[in-house]
Amino acid sequence: MKLNPRTVLVFGHDIVAAGLAWMVAYALRFNLDIPHEYLRDAQITVGWVVILQTFFFWRFGLYRGLWRFASLPDLKRILLAVGMAAVATPAMLFLTRIEAVVPRSVLFLDPLLLLLIMGGSRLAYRAWKEHRLASLLVSDTIPIIVAGAGSEADTLLRDLSRSGAHWRVVGLLDEDVGNIGRQVQGIPVLGGLAELPHRAKTLDVRDVVLALPSHQIALRRQLVEICTAAGLRVLTAPALEDVMDGRVAVSQLRPIELDDLLGRVPVTLDDAGLADFLGGQVVLVSGAGGSIGSELCRQIARFHPARLVFMENSELALYRIEQEFHRLHPDLSIACIVGDVKDAARVADVLSEHRPTAIFHAAAYKHVPLMECDNAWQAVRNNIFGTYVLANEALRHGVAKFVLISTDKAVNPTNVMGASKRAAEMVCQWLHGRGSTRFISVRFGNVLGSSGSVVPKFREQIEAGGPVTVTHPDITRYFMTIPEASQLVLQAGLMGNGGEIFVLDMGDPVRIADLARLMIRLAGKTEAEIGIDYVGLRPGEKLYEELLADSETTLPTPHPKLRVAKARAIDPDLVADALEWLENSGCVTEADVKLRLKRYVAEYRDTRAG
């Protein structure tokens, strides 16, 4: 074993402990007044005993661990080493024929004292490092109550004590009445979760930390309501994946956020397959500066591609993602391309230079009301023709896989944006089979916090003092987090053989009005302070979205969160005619755009046409 100064120090400590235990055992045997002849015997034998004991200490691996993490396995190794030494000591004294008298009581007391000194010193050091002792003396910590008394709470308490955080846990509450009166890491379980307001008041606590399993979403929401009604701030530990990636520690508590309360189960990925798919490869992401595009880049970076090509039409968005990657992934080769996916020459140059093996096409105009009227022509040009240009060049340059980011609004579309994305899917279906490139589409709903979504809009309205504007009391939407959506896009890209339209499991739909109320409560406000105004459906907006993620309209895949839509067969001539119109026409009116979409996209229904 390689020695370092700390190992030498610990080894020296144990040598001193062994000698001290032997001498103290003699002192206790004779009530602290050792006769001269026995003192001489103790001095003669102590060296032999220390050598024997340290031999066993080393053989049982007492110097492989760190004292600050001393635990039951370390105590077990000490117990075994001391026990073996205790058995071997009489035999060693007999075989070496040392002329000294060793009382039987000394042979009994010595291992007990040695175990106490060695185990106690290690546990005392860990307690000191974890600031347990210091916390008894320091009063400038913030008292908190932890909701939950399971493994999550145990992990949180351990990390808080190790980190020396400025939080001081004064009690636990748990829904299991059988836990009341017990302790977790020395902290008592005071009562049930319903007692939160009362316990917080009596203990003068303003902050409550949720330490509950991720699947207990209904309980989380209930506790948020209880806490906000009582004027308490609700905190939570960081997400497990962030802790495992080393980005944060469990003790870095943060205010609870909307993502924590919408019931999304963590995604399981085929990491080995994705490493083969993306690792060491050149990957291009269009729309790399957008909400989905940038997160795709972050997720792809985990699998160490040879180069990541950012293609973005917005200079500012491209600059931001470039700066982020220079800071967080300085060793990753990146290329920052300013370019429009409708520009065939530019796209061809980029693909010729970088030769990507996979393209994730996230560039699109996605805001329904903005694309519905004055910008309808730009929506279809960008979303349909831009997809065709990038996909066709991918085919020409032998890109292995092309993944289109589609939307739930492409299902029975009632707006220009949704119809244009359905047409983009049709373009990929049309191109598939014409070469080696495999074309895959992935549909999903709204993502929390994406640009243009209701979440940042509601947050701004709440910060401004309200009101929060909701289009209709009954309007619902599917939601998932941006990382979850991006991870499933990568998984679909890996699984796809070409020609499929993957549909993500979006869970249950969320009423937007309920979402607004939840965000108001998370901000520590009430509906009396921040009102909700219903302003009516916007142009092209549905009351609810359709994903077609059921057994009648989709087929299962090996991944529980991915299904394949049973898409209708397309008319190749109709797709070719649409592309010719988009390529050769000038600026086209909104009315003409919608007439053409009705012709090309059979599912499209313009709800404003009367």
N, C-alpha and C positions, 0 to 999 in steps of 0.2 A: 504494500500500500504506500502511495506517495505521502510523505510527511509534509505538513505545513505547520506554521507557528501555532495555530489553534489546536491542532491535534497534539502537538508536543505539550502545550499548556494543559490540555485535558488529561493527558497521560500522566503528567507530573502531579496534577491534582489527585488522581486515583492512587498514585504511589504514596503520597502524603496521607490520604484517607486510610489506606491499608495499614500503614505504620501507626497512625493515631488510634485506629480501632483496636489494634492489638494491645497497645499500652493502656488505653482506657479500660479495656476488658480486665486487665490485671488490677487497675485501680478500683474498679467496682467490686471485684472479687474480695478485696481486702478493705472495703469501706474507705477508700481514698488514702489509706496509710499502708503502702506496700513495704513489707519487711525487706531488709537489705539483700538477703540471699535470693528472694524472689524477684527483686528489681534487677539483680544481675542476670537471672535466668531470662527475664523478659527482654533484656538488651541483647543477650546472646541469640535468642530465637527470632527476634523481630525481622532481621535481615532476610533469613531463610523464608519466613512466612510471606513477606512482601514480594520476594522474587517469584514464589509459587503462585501467589494470587494474581500478580500482574501478567503472568503467563496465561492464565485462564481468561483474564480480561481481554487480552489481545486475541486469543483463539475464538472467543465468542463474539467478536466484532463490535466491541463497545465503542470503537472510535470511527465507525463509518457514518454515524448519524450526526445531526446538528443538535446541540443542546436546546436551541430556541424552538425546536420542533419535538422535543422529548415527549414520548407518549407511552401507552401500555406496551407496545412491542419492545421499546428500549428498556422498560422496567423488567420485562420478562427476560431479556438477555442478561441484565444485571443479576437477577435472581438465579439464573442458571449458572452463571460464572461464579458467583459467591458460593452457591450450593456445592458445586464441584470442588471449589477450593477448600471448603469446610470439610468435605469428605477426604480430600487428599492430604490435608495438613497433618493429621495424626500419623498417617502412613509415612509421610516424608520425614517427620521427626523421629520415627522409629527406625527407618532405613538408614538415615544419616548418623544415628547413634550420638546425637548431640547430648552432651552431659548437662542437661538442664531439666528442671521439674516444671511441667506445664499443668496446672490444675484443670480438671475436667470442665469446670464452670467457665474458664477462659475460652476453651474450645467451643462452648455453646454461645457465650456472649459475643465473641468476636464477629461471626458472620452477621448477627443481628445488628450490631453497631455499624458494620461496614455497609450493609444494605441500607441502613437509615441515612448514613452520611452521603453515599454515592447517589442514591435515588432522590434524597431530599435536596441535595445541591442542584441536581439537574432540573427538578421541578421548580425550585425556587428561581433559578436562572430564567426558565421559560416564563414564569409568572412576571418576573421583572421586565423581560423583553416585551411581553404582551401588555405591559402597562397596567396590569391588574393592581400591583402594589401602589403604583403612582396614582391610579385613579382614586384611591382612598384618600389621597392627600390633596388632589387637585379639585377645585370647586367650580372652575370656569367651563364646565361641560354642559351641553344642552340635554335635558332629560327627555327621553322618548319612551313611548309604549310600542311594543311589537305585537302586531296582530298575527297570531299563529304560534304554535309550539311544536311543530314537526321538524323534519330534517332541514327545511329551508331556514327556519329560525335558528337551528343549531349552527348551521354553516355561517349565517349572518353574525351571530354572537361571537363565534370563534374569530372571524375576520376583523370584526370591530375591536376586539380585545388586542389582537396582534398589531393592528395598524396604529393604535394610539389615536383614533379618530376623536373628534370633539363631541361625540355623542355619548350619552350615558343611559343605558337601558335600565329603567326603574321597575319594569314588570312586563309580563306576557299575558295575553288574553287568547283563549282558544275556544273553538266551537265544541270540542270534545269535553264534556263535563268531567270525564274520568281523569283528565289531566290537571284539573284545578287542585291546587295545593302542592303540586309537584314542582320540580325545578329543572331548568335547562341551562347548562353552563353556570349554575349557581344563581340564576335569575328565577324568581318564583312565578308560577302561573296563577294570577290573581283571581281570574273569573272568566265568564263567557264573553263573547264578542259583543253581545248586546249591551254590556256594561261600559262600553267605550266612553261615552260622554261623562258618566259618573266618575269613572276611574281617572280620566284625564283632568277633571275638575279637582278631585281630592288630592291628586299628585302634582298639581300645577304643571301639567304637560300641555304643550301646544302642537306637538308633532307626533304623528302615528305612522309607523312603518309597516307595510304589508309584507308578510313573509309567508305567502300561501302558494300552493302548487299552481302552475300556470293554467291548468284546466278549470280551476274554480272561478270562472269569469263572473257568474251570477253573484257569488259571494263578494267578489271584489267590488262590483258595482254597488251592492247593498252597503258595504262598508264605506265607500266613497260618499254615498248619500248621507249616511249617519254622521260621518266626520264633518262634511261640509255644512250640514245643518247645525252642528255643534261648534262651528267656527274653528275646526282643527285642520291643520295642513297634513295632507296625505303624501307619504314618501314611499319609495319602493327601491329594491336593490336592482342593479343593472341586469340586462338580459344575459342569460347563461352563455350564449355564443360570444358576447363581448368579453365576458370574464375568461372563457376558455381561450380566446384569441389573444389574451393578455392586454387588451386595450384599456380595461378598467379593472378595479378590484371590487369584490362584493361590498366592501365597506363604503364605497363611493355612492352614497344614497342620493337619489334625485327625486324631484316631484313626480308623482304618477302622471302618465300621459295617456292620451286617447288610445294609442296602440295597445296599452296594457289592459284595456277594458273591452276590446272588441272580439275576443275569443278566437284568435288565430293560433292554431297549433303549429309549432315549429316544423319546418320542412325537412324531410329526410332526403338527402341527395346521394346519388351514386358517385361519391368522391373519386373512387378509383377510375370509373368510366370517364368522368369529366376530366380527370388528369390526363388520360390518354387522348381525349378529344381535343383539349385546349392546350395542354402542357407542351411547351417547345414549339408551338405553332404560331403563325401570324394570324391575328384575329382583327377584323374591322368592325367597328360599331358606328353606324350612321346616327345622327342626332345625339352624339356622344355627350353633349353638354346639357341635355334635357334631364328631366327627373328620372325617367326609366333608363335612358341611355347611359347616364353617368353611373347609376347603380349597377347596371350591367357591366360596365368597365371595372368597377370595384370588385364585383363577384368574380369576374374573369381573371383579375389580377391574382386572386388566391391560388390559381392553378398554374402560375408561372409560364405564361405564353412567351414565345421568343420575342414577339413584338406586338404591341397593342396600338392599333391605328384609330385615332379619333377623327371622325369626319363630321363637321359641324358647320352650319351656315351662319351662326351667330358668333362674331368675333369675341364678344364678352363671355359667352358661355364656354367657348373653347379655351379662353385664357384661364378661366376659373378651374376647369378640370385639369388643365396642364399644370397649374400651380399646385393643386392638391396632390397630383401624382409625383411631382418633383419632391414634395415634402414627405409624403407617406411611402412612396415606392421609388426611392432614388436609383435603385439598381435595375428597374424594369425599363426596357427599351420601349419608347413611345414615339409615335409620329402624329403631329397635329396638323390636320388638313382642313383648311377653309374651303368649303365647296358646296355646291348645290347638287342634290341628287338628280335633278332634271338636266344637268349639264353633262351630256354623254361624253364629250371630249375630256372633260376634267375627270370624270369617273374612270374612263378608260386609262388615263395616265396614272391615276392612283393605283389601280389594280395591276397595271403593268409593272410599276415600280416596286410595290410591296408584296404582291402575289399572296394574298390571304387564302387560308384554307377554309375559313368560316366567316360569314358576314351576318351580323345581327342588325336588322333594319328597323331602327326605332324612330327615324326622322319622319315626322308627320305633323299636319295641322289637326289638333284634336278638340278644340273648344267649340262645342255644338252651336251656341247662338251666334258666335262671331263668324262661323263658316256658313251659316244658313242663308244669309241674304246677300249683302254687298260683296262678300268674299267667296261666294260659291265656286266661281271659276278657278280661283287660286287653290281652293280646297281639292277639287278634282284633279287639277294639274299636278299638284304636289303629291297627293296621296295615291293617285292611280298611275299617272305618267312617271312620276319620280320613282315609284316602285318598279315600274317596267324597265326604266333606264338602268337602274342599279342591278336589278335581277338579270336583265339581258346581258349586261357586261360581265356579271358573275358567271353566266353560262359560257360566254365567249372565252373567259380567262380560266376556265376549269376549276372554279371555286367548288370545294367539296360539298358544303352545306350553306344554304341561304335561309335564314330564319326571319320571317315577317312578324312584327309585333302588331297584332290586330286588336279588336275590341269587342265587348259584348254588344255595342251599338250596331255592329254589322249584322246582328240577328234581327230579321224582319225590320229593317231600318225605317225610321220615320223622319230622318234628317239627312242633309247632304253629307255630313261627316261620316255617319254610319254607312250610308250607301257607298261612299267613296272607299271606305275600308273593306267593304264586302267585295267591291270591284277589284281592289288590290289583291285580295285572296284569290279571286278568279284569275288574275294575271299569273299568279304563282302556279295555280293549277294548270293553266294553259301552257306555261313554259316547262313544267315538269315532264321529264321523259324525252326532251329534245337533246339532251346531252348527259354528261356525268353528274351535273349539279343536282343535288336533292333539295327541293323547295318545301319548306315547312312553315305553317302559319300557327300562331298561338293567340287565342282570344282570352282576354280577362277584363274585369270591370274596373271600377275606380280604385286608385291607390291613394292611401292616406298621405297627405302632405305634398302631393305632386303639384306642379305649377298649374294654376287654373282650377284646382279642386276646391270643394266647399270648405275644407278644414282650415287652410290659411285664411280664407275669406272670413269665416266665422271668427277666427282668432283676432283678426284685425278689428272686426266690428265690436267684439267684446272689449278689447283694449280701449276702443274709442268711446265706450259707454253705451253701446247699443243704438238701435235695436239690431237683432240678428234677423236677416231676411231669408225666409224659406219660401219656395215657390208654391207648395201645396201641402196641406196637413197630412196627406196620405202618401206622398211621394217616397219611394224607397230606392235604395241603391245597394249594390254589392260592394264591399270594401275588402282590400287586403293591404298589407304593408308593402312599401316599395322593395325592400330586400326579399320578401317572400315571393313577390311577383317575378322579380329578376331571377331568383334561384330556380323557379319553376320553368321559366323561359329557357334557361340553360339545360335543365333536365329534359325538356321537350326537344331541344335541339340535338341532344345526345341520342334520345330514343327514336327520333323520327327517321323513317326510311325514305321519305319523300312523298309529296302529294297529300299529306295529312293536314287537317285543321284541328289542332289540339285545343281543348276547352279546359280551363283551370277550375278546380273546385273552389268556388268563392264563399262557401259556407252559406249562412242564412242572410237574407237581405236585411238592411238596417233602415229604419224610418229616419229620414233626414231631420224631422222635427225632434225625435228622440236624441239624435246625435247633437243637435243644437243645445238641447237641455243639459245633456251630459257635459258638454264643453263649458257651458255656463257654470255648472257646479264645480268642475275642475278648476275654474278660474277663481273659486271662492265667492261667487256671486249667486244671487237668486233671480228667479224670473221676474220678481217685482222690481229688481234693480236693472236687469237687462231683459227687455221685452223681446218677443218674437213676432215679427210681422210676416203675414202671408201675402206674397206679391203676385201670384199667378204663374202658370207654366210659361216658359220662354219659348221662342220659335223653335220648332223641331224637337222639343223636349218630351220624353215619355214619362208617364206616371211611374212606370216600373221598367226595369231592363230584363232582358231574357238572355240566358246563357246556353240554353238547351243542354244543360248538364244532367240529363236523366237517361234511364235505360232505354227509352223508346227512340231517342234521337241521337244518342252517342253510344260508343263502344268502349268497354273498359280497357285499361292498359295495366302493365305491371306496377305502375306507380299509383297509389291511392288518390292522389290529388290531380291526376291527369286523365282525361278521357278524349276520345277522338270523335269529332262530329261526323255524322252521316251526311256529308254535303251533297247537294244535287249535282248532276252532271252538267257541265258547262257547254255552251255552243261556241266552238273555236272561232267561227266566222264573226260572231257577234263581238267577241273580245278583240279580234283583229280590227274590226270596224271602229270600236271605241278608241283604240290606241291611235288609229289613223286620224280620227277626229281631234283627239287631244294634241297630237303632234303638229297638225297642220292648220288648226283654227287659230284665229286671233282672239281678242278678248270677247267672251261670250256672256250674254245676259243671264241673270239668275233663272229666268223662266225657261230659257233654252237648255241650261244646264240640267234643270229638274226634269224636263221632257226627255232628254237624252238618258238620264239615270233611270227613268221608268222603263225605257226601252232596253237598256243593257242589264239592269239589275232587277230581276223579276220580283224579288221580295220587297222592293222599295215602295213605300206608300207615303206620299206627301200629305200629311194631316192638315195642312193649311190650304190645300187646293180646293177645298169645298166639295 
